[in-house]
């Protein structure tokens, strides 16, 4: 059973994390919509990854906003999946060696954001 706490006033960090996850969800799902509309020529595997990340991001945003116990796991899952997507980009897109460094830094940064979000939500989501 998922426990949810409806607080009259949410901490600022909870609002910001909810907004972060909602924004990345909209961005990922927009990429999928553009592909389906024929306006984007991404690799189909990346479109599938965007779809999964969009759904996980939307679920995380909802769980964070509702202050659900699932928010911790969804934040961590979003971080791991997004970092994995970024780490796979060099091989998927055939990036040159000098372009790969920035991708790894980005993947590490996203992983840290997901870990911080999960840590914060674990400490500040009522059990």
N, CA, C and O atoms as CSV, one atom per row, in Angstrom:
chain,resi,resn,atom,element,x,y,z
A,1,UNK,N,N,0.831,-1.163,0.000
A,1,UNK,CA,C,0.000,0.000,0.000
A,1,UNK,C,C,0.891,1.247,0.000
A,1,UNK,O,O,1.871,1.310,0.742
A,2,UNK,N,N,0.559,2.212,-0.810
A,2,UNK,CA,C,1.305,3.456,-0.904
A,2,UNK,C,C,0.708,4.464,0.055
A,2,UNK,O,O,-0.494,4.731,0.036
A,3,UNK,N,N,1.563,5.017,0.890
A,3,UNK,CA,C,1.095,6.031,1.830
A,3,UNK,C,C,1.283,7.406,1.204
A,3,UNK,O,O,2.321,7.688,0.605
A,4,UNK,N,N,0.302,8.233,1.343
A,4,UNK,CA,C,0.342,9.581,0.801
A,4,UNK,C,C,-0.018,10.561,1.891
A,4,UNK,O,O,-0.941,10.327,2.672
A,5,UNK,N,N,0.712,11.661,1.941
A,5,UNK,CA,C,0.433,12.706,2.915
A,5,UNK,C,C,0.055,13.953,2.143
A,5,UNK,O,O,0.822,14.431,1.308
A,6,UNK,N,N,-1.109,14.472,2.418
A,6,UNK,CA,C,-1.550,15.711,1.786
A,6,UNK,C,C,-1.318,16.844,2.770
A,6,UNK,O,O,-2.106,17.055,3.693
A,7,UNK,N,N,-0.241,17.560,2.565
A,7,UNK,CA,C,0.087,18.659,3.467
A,7,UNK,C,C,-0.481,19.959,2.914
A,7,UNK,O,O,-0.498,20.182,1.703
A,8,UNK,N,N,-0.939,20.802,3.808
A,8,UNK,CA,C,-1.453,22.097,3.385
A,8,UNK,C,C,-0.312,22.944,2.823
A,8,UNK,O,O,-0.524,23.751,1.918
A,9,UNK,N,N,0.875,22.765,3.351
A,9,UNK,CA,C,2.033,23.536,2.899
A,9,UNK,C,C,3.185,22.572,2.647
A,9,UNK,O,O,3.637,21.866,3.549
A,10,UNK,N,N,3.642,22.559,1.411
A,10,UNK,CA,C,4.771,21.695,1.051
A,10,UNK,C,C,6.070,22.472,1.211
A,10,UNK,O,O,6.112,23.669,0.925
A,11,UNK,N,N,7.125,21.812,1.662
A,11,UNK,CA,C,8.426,22.492,1.729
A,11,UNK,C,C,8.858,22.934,0.323
A,11,UNK,O,O,8.501,22.305,-0.673
A,12,UNK,N,N,9.621,24.011,0.262
A,12,UNK,CA,C,10.071,24.556,-1.023
A,12,UNK,C,C,10.822,23.511,-1.833
A,12,UNK,O,O,10.628,23.421,-3.045
A,13,UNK,N,N,11.667,22.729,-1.198
A,13,UNK,CA,C,12.433,21.715,-1.929
A,13,UNK,C,C,11.513,20.668,-2.552
A,13,UNK,O,O,11.808,20.166,-3.636
A,14,UNK,N,N,10.424,20.333,-1.901
A,14,UNK,CA,C,9.470,19.375,-2.464
A,14,UNK,C,C,8.812,19.975,-3.703
A,14,UNK,O,O,8.637,19.287,-4.709
A,15,UNK,N,N,8.453,21.241,-3.634
A,15,UNK,CA,C,7.858,21.915,-4.797
A,15,UNK,C,C,8.864,21.950,-5.943
A,15,UNK,O,O,8.505,21.681,-7.089
A,16,UNK,N,N,10.118,22.280,-5.643
A,16,UNK,CA,C,11.150,22.350,-6.682
A,16,UNK,C,C,11.436,20.977,-7.300
A,16,UNK,O,O,11.614,20.870,-8.513
A,17,UNK,N,N,11.478,19.944,-6.484
A,17,UNK,CA,C,11.701,18.598,-7.023
A,17,UNK,C,C,10.523,18.156,-7.875
A,17,UNK,O,O,10.713,17.551,-8.930
A,18,UNK,N,N,9.318,18.448,-7.433
A,18,UNK,CA,C,8.146,18.123,-8.246
A,18,UNK,C,C,8.190,18.839,-9.585
A,18,UNK,O,O,7.877,18.253,-10.622
A,19,UNK,N,N,8.580,20.116,-9.560
A,19,UNK,CA,C,8.691,20.890,-10.805
A,19,UNK,C,C,9.797,20.334,-11.697
A,19,UNK,O,O,9.634,20.271,-12.916
A,20,UNK,N,N,10.914,19.931,-11.109
A,20,UNK,CA,C,12.009,19.341,-11.896
A,20,UNK,C,C,11.532,18.092,-12.621
A,20,UNK,O,O,11.717,17.962,-13.831
A,21,UNK,N,N,10.922,17.178,-11.887
A,21,UNK,CA,C,10.470,15.932,-12.509
A,21,UNK,C,C,9.366,16.170,-13.535
A,21,UNK,O,O,9.326,15.500,-14.567
A,22,UNK,N,N,8.480,17.108,-13.264
A,22,UNK,CA,C,7.427,17.438,-14.238
A,22,UNK,C,C,8.038,18.019,-15.509
A,22,UNK,O,O,7.603,17.685,-16.611
A,23,UNK,N,N,9.031,18.878,-15.369
A,23,UNK,CA,C,9.676,19.494,-16.530
A,23,UNK,C,C,10.397,18.469,-17.389
A,23,UNK,O,O,10.265,18.481,-18.613
A,24,UNK,N,N,11.158,17.582,-16.757
A,24,UNK,CA,C,11.870,16.583,-17.559
A,24,UNK,C,C,10.889,15.590,-18.186
A,24,UNK,O,O,11.142,15.073,-19.275
A,25,UNK,N,N,9.779,15.322,-17.509
A,25,UNK,CA,C,8.763,14.428,-18.083
A,25,UNK,C,C,8.159,15.051,-19.336
A,25,UNK,O,O,8.015,14.388,-20.363
A,26,UNK,N,N,7.808,16.327,-19.244
A,26,UNK,CA,C,7.235,17.018,-20.411
A,26,UNK,C,C,8.246,17.046,-21.550
A,26,UNK,O,O,7.886,16.824,-22.706
A,27,UNK,N,N,9.498,17.315,-21.232
A,27,UNK,CA,C,10.535,17.358,-22.264
A,27,UNK,C,C,10.698,16.007,-22.961
A,27,UNK,O,O,10.755,15.938,-24.189
A,28,UNK,N,N,10.772,14.949,-22.179
A,28,UNK,CA,C,10.927,13.608,-22.768
A,28,UNK,C,C,9.707,13.213,-23.589
A,28,UNK,O,O,9.845,12.677,-24.688
A,29,UNK,N,N,8.530,13.470,-23.069
A,29,UNK,CA,C,7.317,13.102,-23.803
A,29,UNK,C,C,7.131,13.972,-25.041
A,29,UNK,O,O,6.531,13.529,-26.020
A,30,UNK,N,N,7.635,15.201,-25.012
A,30,UNK,CA,C,7.602,16.061,-26.192
A,30,UNK,C,C,8.474,15.461,-27.297
A,30,UNK,O,O,8.101,15.482,-28.470
A,31,UNK,N,N,9.641,14.926,-26.915
A,31,UNK,CA,C,10.517,14.271,-27.898
A,31,UNK,C,C,9.789,13.101,-28.570
A,31,UNK,O,O,9.898,12.908,-29.781
A,32,UNK,N,N,9.064,12.340,-27.790
A,32,UNK,CA,C,8.299,11.206,-28.336
A,32,UNK,C,C,7.210,11.713,-29.276
A,32,UNK,O,O,7.024,11.164,-30.362
A,33,UNK,N,N,6.496,12.749,-28.869
A,33,UNK,CA,C,5.425,13.301,-29.705
A,33,UNK,C,C,5.977,13.826,-31.027
A,33,UNK,O,O,5.365,13.629,-32.076
A,34,UNK,N,N,7.118,14.485,-30.982
A,34,UNK,CA,C,7.719,15.012,-32.216
A,34,UNK,C,C,8.153,13.872,-33.142
A,34,UNK,O,O,8.042,13.991,-34.362
A,35,UNK,N,N,8.638,12.784,-32.578
A,35,UNK,CA,C,9.011,11.620,-33.386
A,35,UNK,C,C,7.771,11.018,-34.036
A,35,UNK,O,O,7.781,10.702,-35.226
A,36,UNK,N,N,6.707,10.861,-33.258
A,36,UNK,CA,C,5.477,10.268,-33.796
A,36,UNK,C,C,4.821,11.162,-34.846
A,36,UNK,O,O,4.126,10.674,-35.738
A,37,UNK,N,N,5.043,12.473,-34.738
A,37,UNK,CA,C,4.493,13.408,-35.718
A,37,UNK,C,C,5.379,13.519,-36.962
A,37,UNK,O,O,5.033,14.224,-37.910
A,38,UNK,N,N,6.511,12.830,-36.958
A,38,UNK,CA,C,7.409,12.874,-38.104
A,38,UNK,C,C,8.303,14.095,-38.143
A,38,UNK,O,O,8.892,14.384,-39.184
A,39,UNK,N,N,8.424,14.813,-37.054
A,39,UNK,CA,C,9.239,16.027,-37.004
A,39,UNK,C,C,10.576,15.810,-36.327
A,39,UNK,O,O,11.304,16.768,-36.065
A,40,UNK,N,N,10.904,14.573,-36.043
A,40,UNK,CA,C,12.124,14.261,-35.324
A,40,UNK,C,C,12.671,12.957,-35.902
A,40,UNK,O,O,11.929,11.985,-36.040
A,41,UNK,N,N,13.933,12.928,-36.233
A,41,UNK,CA,C,14.508,11.727,-36.848
A,41,UNK,C,C,15.456,10.997,-35.901
A,41,UNK,O,O,16.499,10.495,-36.322
A,42,UNK,N,N,15.093,10.941,-34.635
A,42,UNK,CA,C,15.925,10.235,-33.659
A,42,UNK,C,C,15.927,8.736,-33.919
A,42,UNK,O,O,15.053,8.194,-34.596
A,43,UNK,N,N,16.930,8.094,-33.363
A,43,UNK,CA,C,17.019,6.640,-33.397
A,43,UNK,C,C,15.832,6.086,-32.602
A,43,UNK,O,O,15.575,6.559,-31.495
A,44,UNK,N,N,15.099,5.096,-33.135
A,44,UNK,CA,C,13.924,4.562,-32.412
A,44,UNK,C,C,14.223,4.121,-30.981
A,44,UNK,O,O,13.371,4.257,-30.102
A,45,UNK,N,N,15.414,3.600,-30.741
A,45,UNK,CA,C,15.771,3.208,-29.374
A,45,UNK,C,C,15.792,4.390,-28.418
A,45,UNK,O,O,15.411,4.262,-27.254
A,46,UNK,N,N,16.243,5.551,-28.915
A,46,UNK,CA,C,16.244,6.753,-28.080
A,46,UNK,C,C,14.826,7.243,-27.818
A,46,UNK,O,O,14.530,7.756,-26.739
A,47,UNK,N,N,13.959,7.085,-28.799
A,47,UNK,CA,C,12.565,7.488,-28.614
A,47,UNK,C,C,11.921,6.630,-27.527
A,47,UNK,O,O,11.185,7.137,-26.681
A,48,UNK,N,N,12.202,5.338,-27.556
A,48,UNK,CA,C,11.687,4.445,-26.513
A,48,UNK,C,C,12.229,4.852,-25.144
A,48,UNK,O,O,11.494,4.857,-24.157
A,49,UNK,N,N,13.512,5.193,-25.089
A,49,UNK,CA,C,14.104,5.633,-23.820
A,49,UNK,C,C,13.443,6.919,-23.342
A,49,UNK,O,O,13.169,7.069,-22.151
A,50,UNK,N,N,13.183,7.855,-24.268
A,50,UNK,CA,C,12.488,9.094,-23.890
A,50,UNK,C,C,11.084,8.792,-23.366
A,50,UNK,O,O,10.626,9.428,-22.418
A,51,UNK,N,N,10.410,7.837,-23.972
A,51,UNK,CA,C,9.066,7.474,-23.508
A,51,UNK,C,C,9.118,6.928,-22.080
A,51,UNK,O,O,8.315,7.317,-21.231
A,52,UNK,N,N,10.057,6.035,-21.826
A,52,UNK,CA,C,10.193,5.455,-20.481
A,52,UNK,C,C,10.554,6.541,-19.478
A,52,UNK,O,O,9.963,6.613,-18.400
A,53,UNK,N,N,11.530,7.394,-19.827
A,53,UNK,CA,C,11.937,8.452,-18.913
A,53,UNK,C,C,10.810,9.457,-18.679
A,53,UNK,O,O,10.660,9.981,-17.575
A,54,UNK,N,N,10.024,9.725,-19.714
A,54,UNK,CA,C,8.885,10.625,-19.550
A,54,UNK,C,C,7.860,10.071,-18.586
A,54,UNK,O,O,7.328,10.800,-17.749
A,55,UNK,N,N,7.583,8.786,-18.700
A,55,UNK,CA,C,6.613,8.166,-17.794
A,55,UNK,C,C,7.143,8.084,-16.364
A,55,UNK,O,O,6.407,8.332,-15.409
A,56,UNK,N,N,8.425,7.735,-16.221
A,56,UNK,CA,C,9.021,7.683,-14.880
A,56,UNK,C,C,9.067,9.083,-14.271
A,56,UNK,O,O,8.783,9.259,-13.086
A,57,UNK,N,N,9.426,10.076,-15.083
A,57,UNK,CA,C,9.455,11.455,-14.592
A,57,UNK,C,C,8.078,11.944,-14.161
A,57,UNK,O,O,7.942,12.607,-13.132
A,58,UNK,N,N,7.055,11.614,-14.952
A,58,UNK,CA,C,5.685,12.009,-14.598
A,58,UNK,C,C,5.238,11.317,-13.313
A,58,UNK,O,O,4.610,11.934,-12.453
A,59,UNK,N,N,5.564,10.040,-13.191
A,59,UNK,CA,C,5.215,9.311,-11.967
A,59,UNK,C,C,5.958,9.901,-10.768
A,59,UNK,O,O,5.384,10.038,-9.688
A,60,UNK,N,N,7.232,10.249,-10.956
A,60,UNK,CA,C,8.014,10.842,-9.869
A,60,UNK,C,C,7.437,12.200,-9.472
A,60,UNK,O,O,7.321,12.498,-8.284
A,61,UNK,N,N,7.077,13.021,-10.452
A,61,UNK,CA,C,6.503,14.333,-10.157
A,61,UNK,C,C,5.218,14.187,-9.345
A,61,UNK,O,O,5.001,14.911,-8.374
A,62,UNK,N,N,4.380,13.254,-9.750
A,62,UNK,CA,C,3.122,13.022,-9.039
A,62,UNK,C,C,3.380,12.519,-7.621
A,62,UNK,O,O,2.754,12.983,-6.668
A,63,UNK,N,N,4.300,11.575,-7.488
A,63,UNK,CA,C,4.602,11.016,-6.168
A,63,UNK,C,C,5.224,12.065,-5.249
A,63,UNK,O,O,4.912,12.117,-4.059
A,64,UNK,N,N,6.102,12.897,-5.803
A,64,UNK,CA,C,6.717,13.960,-4.998
A,64,UNK,C,C,5.650,14.948,-4.537
A,64,UNK,O,O,5.613,15.334,-3.369
A,65,UNK,N,N,4.788,15.351,-5.458
A,65,UNK,CA,C,3.756,16.333,-5.113
A,65,UNK,C,C,2.811,15.793,-4.037
A,65,UNK,O,O,2.407,16.520,-3.129
A,66,UNK,N,N,2.470,14.520,-4.152
A,66,UNK,CA,C,1.572,13.905,-3.165
A,66,UNK,C,C,2.309,13.486,-1.900
A,66,UNK,O,O,1.691,13.049,-0.929
A,67,UNK,N,N,3.638,13.622,-1.918
A,67,UNK,CA,C,4.509,13.219,-0.808
A,67,UNK,C,C,4.336,11.746,-0.473
A,67,UNK,O,O,4.261,11.348,0.689
A,68,UNK,N,N,4.276,10.958,-1.534
A,68,UNK,CA,C,4.092,9.519,-1.420
A,68,UNK,C,C,5.423,8.835,-1.097
A,68,UNK,O,O,6.492,9.328,-1.456
A,69,UNK,N,N,5.339,7.708,-0.424
A,69,UNK,CA,C,6.547,6.949,-0.100
A,69,UNK,C,C,7.257,6.439,-1.358
A,69,UNK,O,O,8.454,6.154,-1.319
A,70,UNK,N,N,6.537,6.325,-2.460
A,70,UNK,CA,C,7.138,5.863,-3.718
A,70,UNK,C,C,8.050,6.914,-4.340
A,70,UNK,O,O,8.853,6.583,-5.212
A,71,UNK,N,N,7.948,8.162,-3.916
A,71,UNK,CA,C,8.746,9.222,-4.524
A,71,UNK,C,C,10.241,8.958,-4.402
A,71,UNK,O,O,11.005,9.304,-5.302
A,72,UNK,N,N,10.659,8.357,-3.310
A,72,UNK,CA,C,12.080,8.057,-3.101
A,72,UNK,C,C,12.588,7.129,-4.197
A,72,UNK,O,O,13.614,7.398,-4.822
A,73,UNK,N,N,11.874,6.051,-4.426
A,73,UNK,CA,C,12.307,5.052,-5.412
A,73,UNK,C,C,12.186,5.572,-6.834
A,73,UNK,O,O,13.023,5.258,-7.681
A,74,UNK,N,N,11.165,6.356,-7.105
A,74,UNK,CA,C,11.007,6.903,-8.451
A,74,UNK,C,C,12.080,7.935,-8.765
A,74,UNK,O,O,12.551,8.011,-9.899
A,75,UNK,N,N,12.469,8.725,-7.778
A,75,UNK,CA,C,13.554,9.692,-7.984
A,75,UNK,C,C,14.866,8.969,-8.278
A,75,UNK,O,O,15.608,9.355,-9.180
A,76,UNK,N,N,15.141,7.928,-7.516
A,76,UNK,CA,C,16.361,7.149,-7.750
A,76,UNK,C,C,16.320,6.455,-9.110
A,76,UNK,O,O,17.316,6.444,-9.835
A,77,UNK,N,N,15.181,5.883,-9.452
A,77,UNK,CA,C,15.036,5.210,-10.744
A,77,UNK,C,C,15.227,6.189,-11.887
A,77,UNK,O,O,15.896,5.870,-12.870
A,78,UNK,N,N,14.647,7.385,-11.771
A,78,UNK,CA,C,14.822,8.403,-12.809
A,78,UNK,C,C,16.301,8.733,-12.990
A,78,UNK,O,O,16.783,8.824,-14.119
A,79,UNK,N,N,17.020,8.911,-11.886
A,79,UNK,CA,C,18.445,9.231,-11.960
A,79,UNK,C,C,19.254,8.145,-12.640
A,79,UNK,O,O,20.096,8.433,-13.491
A,80,UNK,N,N,19.005,6.905,-12.270
A,80,UNK,CA,C,19.740,5.781,-12.857
A,80,UNK,C,C,19.418,5.631,-14.338
A,80,UNK,O,O,20.325,5.466,-15.154
A,81,UNK,N,N,18.141,5.685,-14.692
A,81,UNK,CA,C,17.753,5.514,-16.097
A,81,UNK,C,C,18.254,6.653,-16.977
A,81,UNK,O,O,18.704,6.422,-18.099
A,82,UNK,N,N,18.177,7.875,-16.475
A,82,UNK,CA,C,18.651,9.013,-17.256
A,82,UNK,C,C,20.167,8.959,-17.430
A,82,UNK,O,O,20.677,9.233,-18.516
A,83,UNK,N,N,20.881,8.610,-16.372
A,83,UNK,CA,C,22.336,8.466,-16.475
A,83,UNK,C,C,22.699,7.353,-17.461
A,83,UNK,O,O,23.651,7.490,-18.228
A,84,UNK,N,N,21.948,6.263,-17.440
A,84,UNK,CA,C,22.209,5.164,-18.384
A,84,UNK,C,C,21.968,5.614,-19.825
A,84,UNK,O,O,22.729,5.265,-20.728
A,85,UNK,N,N,20.910,6.388,-20.030
A,85,UNK,CA,C,20.646,6.907,-21.378
A,85,UNK,C,C,21.800,7.790,-21.834
A,85,UNK,O,O,22.293,7.645,-22.953
A,86,UNK,N,N,22.225,8.695,-20.977
A,86,UNK,CA,C,23.328,9.584,-21.346
A,86,UNK,C,C,24.617,8.801,-21.597
A,86,UNK,O,O,25.355,9.101,-22.535
A,87,UNK,N,N,24.884,7.808,-20.767
A,87,UNK,CA,C,26.100,7.001,-20.937
A,87,UNK,C,C,26.074,6.192,-22.227
A,87,UNK,O,O,27.127,5.864,-22.773
A,88,UNK,N,N,24.883,5.866,-22.718
A,88,UNK,CA,C,24.787,5.087,-23.950
A,88,UNK,C,C,24.874,5.941,-25.210
A,88,UNK,O,O,25.072,5.406,-26.301
A,89,UNK,N,N,24.733,7.246,-25.080
A,89,UNK,CA,C,24.724,8.124,-26.251
A,89,UNK,C,C,25.968,8.028,-27.133
A,89,UNK,O,O,25.834,8.014,-28.357
A,90,UNK,N,N,27.176,7.960,-26.561
A,90,UNK,CA,C,28.342,7.883,-27.448
A,90,UNK,C,C,28.295,6.707,-28.415
A,90,UNK,O,O,28.643,6.856,-29.586
A,91,UNK,N,N,27.873,5.551,-27.943
A,91,UNK,CA,C,27.822,4.390,-28.841
A,91,UNK,C,C,26.615,4.446,-29.772
A,91,UNK,O,O,26.706,4.030,-30.927
A,92,UNK,N,N,25.495,4.952,-29.288
A,92,UNK,CA,C,24.287,5.029,-30.109
A,92,UNK,C,C,24.456,6.048,-31.232
A,92,UNK,O,O,24.059,5.796,-32.369
A,93,UNK,N,N,25.046,7.196,-30.909
A,93,UNK,CA,C,25.185,8.269,-31.888
A,93,UNK,C,C,26.530,8.274,-32.600
A,93,UNK,O,O,26.745,9.071,-33.513
A,94,UNK,N,N,27.442,7.386,-32.186
A,94,UNK,CA,C,28.758,7.319,-32.811
A,94,UNK,C,C,29.577,8.573,-32.580
A,94,UNK,O,O,30.191,9.088,-33.514
A,95,UNK,N,N,29.597,9.073,-31.355
A,95,UNK,CA,C,30.327,10.299,-31.041
A,95,UNK,C,C,31.831,10.059,-31.060
A,95,UNK,O,O,32.310,8.973,-30.731
A,96,UNK,N,N,32.560,11.092,-31.450
A,96,UNK,CA,C,34.021,11.018,-31.447
A,96,UNK,C,C,34.536,11.005,-30.010
A,96,UNK,O,O,33.838,11.408,-29.079
A,97,UNK,N,N,35.763,10.537,-29.852
A,97,UNK,CA,C,36.342,10.390,-28.510
A,97,UNK,C,C,36.377,11.703,-27.748
A,97,UNK,O,O,36.138,11.710,-26.541
A,98,UNK,N,N,36.667,12.819,-28.418
A,98,UNK,CA,C,36.748,14.107,-27.720
A,98,UNK,C,C,35.385,14.618,-27.283
A,98,UNK,O,O,35.311,15.503,-26.431
A,99,UNK,N,N,34.318,14.095,-27.835
A,99,UNK,CA,C,32.967,14.518,-27.466
A,99,UNK,C,C,32.377,13.680,-26.329
A,99,UNK,O,O,31.330,14.030,-25.786
A,100,UNK,N,N,33.022,12.608,-25.976
A,100,UNK,CA,C,32.472,11.682,-24.976
A,100,UNK,C,C,32.621,12.160,-23.534
A,100,UNK,O,O,31.818,11.791,-22.676
A,101,UNK,N,N,33.626,12.968,-23.259
A,101,UNK,CA,C,33.879,13.422,-21.890
A,101,UNK,C,C,32.701,14.172,-21.300
A,101,UNK,O,O,32.317,13.937,-20.155
A,102,UNK,N,N,32.130,15.069,-22.080
A,102,UNK,CA,C,30.989,15.843,-21.598
A,102,UNK,C,C,29.781,14.980,-21.308
A,102,UNK,O,O,29.001,15.273,-20.402
A,103,UNK,N,N,29.627,13.915,-22.077
A,103,UNK,CA,C,28.501,13.010,-21.861
A,103,UNK,C,C,28.643,12.299,-20.521
A,103,UNK,O,O,27.663,12.142,-19.792
A,104,UNK,N,N,29.863,11.868,-20.191
A,104,UNK,CA,C,30.087,11.180,-18.921
A,104,UNK,C,C,29.900,12.129,-17.738
A,104,UNK,O,O,29.379,11.731,-16.696
A,105,UNK,N,N,30.319,13.368,-17.897
A,105,UNK,CA,C,30.116,14.355,-16.836
A,105,UNK,C,C,28.618,14.593,-16.635
A,105,UNK,O,O,28.144,14.670,-15.502
A,106,UNK,N,N,27.881,14.707,-17.737
A,106,UNK,CA,C,26.439,14.885,-17.650
A,106,UNK,C,C,25.752,13.711,-16.989
A,106,UNK,O,O,24.848,13.891,-16.173
A,107,UNK,N,N,26.182,12.494,-17.340
A,107,UNK,CA,C,25.598,11.291,-16.738
A,107,UNK,C,C,25.864,11.258,-15.236
A,107,UNK,O,O,24.979,10.917,-14.451
A,108,UNK,N,N,27.083,11.614,-14.839
A,108,UNK,CA,C,27.423,11.630,-13.411
A,108,UNK,C,C,26.599,12.696,-12.679
A,108,UNK,O,O,26.136,12.465,-11.562
A,109,UNK,N,N,26.418,13.865,-13.311
A,109,UNK,CA,C,25.642,14.939,-12.684
A,109,UNK,C,C,24.188,14.525,-12.492
A,109,UNK,O,O,23.602,14.785,-11.441
A,110,UNK,N,N,23.608,13.886,-13.496
A,110,UNK,CA,C,22.218,13.443,-13.390
A,110,UNK,C,C,22.078,12.366,-12.322
A,110,UNK,O,O,21.103,12.351,-11.570
A,111,UNK,N,N,23.040,11.479,-12.258
A,111,UNK,CA,C,23.018,10.438,-11.232
A,111,UNK,C,C,23.068,11.067,-9.836
A,111,UNK,O,O,22.373,10.618,-8.925
A,112,UNK,N,N,23.884,12.096,-9.674
A,112,UNK,CA,C,23.958,12.790,-8.386
A,112,UNK,C,C,22.653,13.519,-8.060
A,112,UNK,O,O,22.222,13.519,-6.907
A,113,UNK,N,N,22.026,14.134,-9.050
A,113,UNK,CA,C,20.738,14.806,-8.822
A,113,UNK,C,C,19.689,13.787,-8.372
A,113,UNK,O,O,18.944,14.034,-7.424
A,114,UNK,N,N,19.635,12.640,-9.058
A,114,UNK,CA,C,18.690,11.595,-8.668
A,114,UNK,C,C,18.959,11.076,-7.264
A,114,UNK,O,O,18.031,10.837,-6.491
A,115,UNK,N,N,20.242,10.902,-6.939
A,115,UNK,CA,C,20.610,10.414,-5.605
A,115,UNK,C,C,20.261,11.442,-4.530
A,115,UNK,O,O,19.743,11.090,-3.470
A,116,UNK,N,N,20.552,12.730,-4.814
A,116,UNK,CA,C,20.204,13.771,-3.850
A,116,UNK,C,C,18.698,13.849,-3.651
A,116,UNK,O,O,18.219,13.970,-2.523
A,117,UNK,N,N,17.948,13.779,-4.754
A,117,UNK,CA,C,16.484,13.845,-4.650
A,117,UNK,C,C,15.960,12.689,-3.810
A,117,UNK,O,O,15.105,12.884,-2.946
A,118,UNK,N,N,16.471,11.487,-4.061
A,118,UNK,CA,C,16.031,10.321,-3.291
A,118,UNK,C,C,16.393,10.481,-1.817
A,118,UNK,O,O,15.587,10.177,-0.938
A,119,UNK,N,N,17.606,10.958,-1.551
A,119,UNK,CA,C,18.045,11.172,-0.165
A,119,UNK,C,C,17.147,12.179,0.535
A,119,UNK,O,O,16.683,11.937,1.650
A,120,UNK,N,N,16.904,13.306,-0.119
A,120,UNK,CA,C,16.069,14.346,0.485
A,120,UNK,C,C,14.658,13.834,0.738
A,120,UNK,O,O,14.101,14.025,1.819
A,121,UNK,N,N,14.092,13.185,-0.263
A,121,UNK,CA,C,12.714,12.681,-0.115
A,121,UNK,C,C,12.637,11.614,0.962
A,121,UNK,O,O,11.631,11.515,1.664
A,122,UNK,N,N,13.675,10.825,1.100
A,122,UNK,CA,C,13.695,9.787,2.152
A,122,UNK,C,C,13.649,10.437,3.531
A,122,UNK,O,O,12.987,9.937,4.439
A,123,UNK,N,N,14.347,11.540,3.679
A,123,UNK,CA,C,14.412,12.228,4.975
A,123,UNK,C,C,13.169,13.089,5.248
A,123,UNK,O,O,12.809,13.317,6.403
A,124,UNK,N,N,12.516,13.566,4.173
A,124,UNK,CA,C,11.441,14.550,4.370
A,124,UNK,C,C,10.063,14.101,3.899
A,124,UNK,O,O,9.135,14.907,3.824
A,125,UNK,N,N,9.932,12.833,3.585
A,125,UNK,CA,C,8.610,12.312,3.238
A,125,UNK,C,C,8.103,11.524,4.455
A,125,UNK,O,O,8.757,10.580,4.897
A,126,UNK,N,N,6.960,11.902,4.984
A,126,UNK,CA,C,6.444,11.186,6.158
A,126,UNK,C,C,6.255,9.699,5.862
A,126,UNK,O,O,5.792,9.324,4.785
A,127,UNK,N,N,6.613,8.874,6.815
A,127,UNK,CA,C,6.535,7.419,6.640
A,127,UNK,C,C,5.134,6.891,6.809
A,127,UNK,O,O,4.910,5.686,6.691
